[in-house]
């Protein structure tokens, strides 16, 4: 009888435990998703305002910004390792180890930025070697001389943001990013065009605006982290000058595979644009619109995946094997519901979504609308695969497992994804739809591999036993 009573109690408790994981996942993940969208708004504002200067300035800013973002994404990936390390320390009730992880995250940001600054200083030379027009390369190089200084505060933001995420204070991250986006828009308006008595600095003004808005956002988050009553006891700036090389290299060891994974995924989408470009200008225009819409909705699983990584790490730090499973699978279920909802919208109203980006009076708009809508229909399935793969990969990262997911990503993105895109898009004659099906297939293969590995986490020894 006691055993039966215990089993009955367990059966009543388990569903409530699963339900109790949904709200924390949403509370932690949705503000991060909003912060990602606000970050996209900053980039969109820069493009819209610089575009008013003329086509050469816009082209130069796009080249410089993409070069900058490639390196920033890599550094951001490395710094994501702060989250599982800090979360595990918090789960183990080791505040000193948590502080060391955040402190060395600041060190990684500084040390990474120094060689990157040197590389970005030669942007004009690099673009010339890549065959860009001298005028555009010169403008891009000039813009980068100011934009490059954004790298350090932007990466420092990721380090302090990791700390705030682990402490489940992601709403302040959202509001700080929104404030940064507003500040960037105002500074762009004042410094690019010389409004309200400010000097007209054009591309220089855009670069200065980026530096000032990023620095302000970082200082706001830092002051919050060191002054908030619940957070200041961790003293994240305590002995900031003191090296802790074992933790530093632990961040690097865990973070490098994450950085390379992000680059591999970004390169896959860059390759898809090149392949669609082979089909012509109009298919490429439709592809760009469909990709932009998909990128916006993808910010939701990005935020939820960081929440999953954090909560998995916290449970692993406590040695709570069931908690690890609940955190990971809850995030996957919530993400599938969200992405399934987006998929239905994509399926029902693709023309309406694509039409927002077009001047329908343009004689070529109807063809672009047709291409973009057809790609968005495939993106309905693509959404589910993309959401499942980022949750699966980040669940593994929460367990400190980053090398094997990198191999999954390289195989899924570049062997499966590219092969399917070329085969369906060109050999089978499906065109852009085939290329998008290839992308979905590549992402789906990563999703299956990563989530299967997470399901076998105990057998593989990825989760420590309690006590």
Steps between C-alpha positions, in 0.01 A plus 500: 500500500764759581663426165166536316430825683842631403442410136161672507655810650770497234241469224319807637817698554668436165247692279510795739879499480480509121250786514723686744778495240298671227456841665867532610610411146273765351588759766870449433489451123244747364681817622816366336304446179377858524857621555610316184223669301600838644858427391372433148318835516835672562645347185187587300514862617862531389417366153196727458683816602827430321297412190385863481862606442512315168570163343882510539476573874236231547705240310812589699317479833353159411844360414660644814215400727488140374877467553462642852203274580684187386766561767248617760292185457808289559594693814140486622505123456815465707351715776185287512713253697471738797134399541538125564808555719331768710170310516667180612690692770172653618336157507790372709473806728851615421472880462878536475508274193210694349689827549815349347307390189354848445831672574687283251221564252599868516862397444407290197310797353802731541761253375285399201435864404868599468594284197155562351562877512827447314328288235209744454745789464597350164141465373567705186801287406310177561205614288731600217660154512148355473440693180278782627494837324765742636247775579274264695795337678633842606160605639464168682849532647427853620173388661672205668762726663218612731268198500783266609514654849148368558642147526617524862185649659284267288686194630509632857122528474488125424708421810285702743188384318603142568520579872157665500354205309631254756352716776165491312492878446454506124237775500766759571693365199192562284445855625870587474510374139186697411652811658820437303299470177324830568829671590662364182212632285520846659878517468479382137251776424717765665846393385441355153298795370616782730156580640435744788839667462710183516775456239406299189736201530323249270665155529728625776191605695344155458816339639515738796130439572562125515790541744312739729176299508680169567717655771197657666311168495796317653547759776128489583503120533825504696377760749180301544700180561726653763238715676191279513451369859469140386797512263761717664599230748658311208754785446547422130763774475683378809872469424425555133873547438580152633549225243338159539644310207333161567157664480609717207603196298190313612291775339714484187485120484121495534442815298711442189277216371195722561661782302589269212146354503347848468737583215416170326127574518548858381712379211225253403250783459758710315553204265123469450488864388779435251318194362170688465696782337597258223129483415469875442435835665128454562530161673779648712279795599224260607756290687624805689149592614412143607829473687439830679154388616636162613783673685254707704297199614822307566580743782237323714683162505830687538373649827340175614817304419709727725242446773526124440879508518485697827238281666667176387830625645336596830341156534827329403684703764258366760541145372127495420476260207121522479523880515742497206252300296203716594686821418619375161182329381274781626699750294466275195123461540446873558717581198311256277169659603633850425662405170198292402285810547735702279497218244118516480518877439764447230279237338177702515622848406837490316398766244395743772830459690719537191287789372597714801851524352395595146368795305218312329481768228846400382468295178735232636330477841260224393786268404694573819180443698450161333857389570499623859163342575609161365813510717294598804279192453812284534612718792191379687672160535839667523380680816441174687838355400687820588333525841564134584866513404590809704323362808673163464842656453459744791373225729830322436696822552330530838668171589838630383478283186609728214742302281266226378222752414757683285555182296123454475471856369777460243347174378141626500561844354773426250460134402123454522383860452723602210466163324121509522488865388714431194320174420144624541561855381694421183518127419129448575409840355306627804684832498484717809240276663745210474775707658269586792403133534873422520540753781210343687648153452840608632349664807273201562799262497674710767177508701470119494865440589515760780172403665583131475830567679319699769258209546801271562672750732503272806631198310773718350601634842416861414308560824670449837318289756356676805714516811 
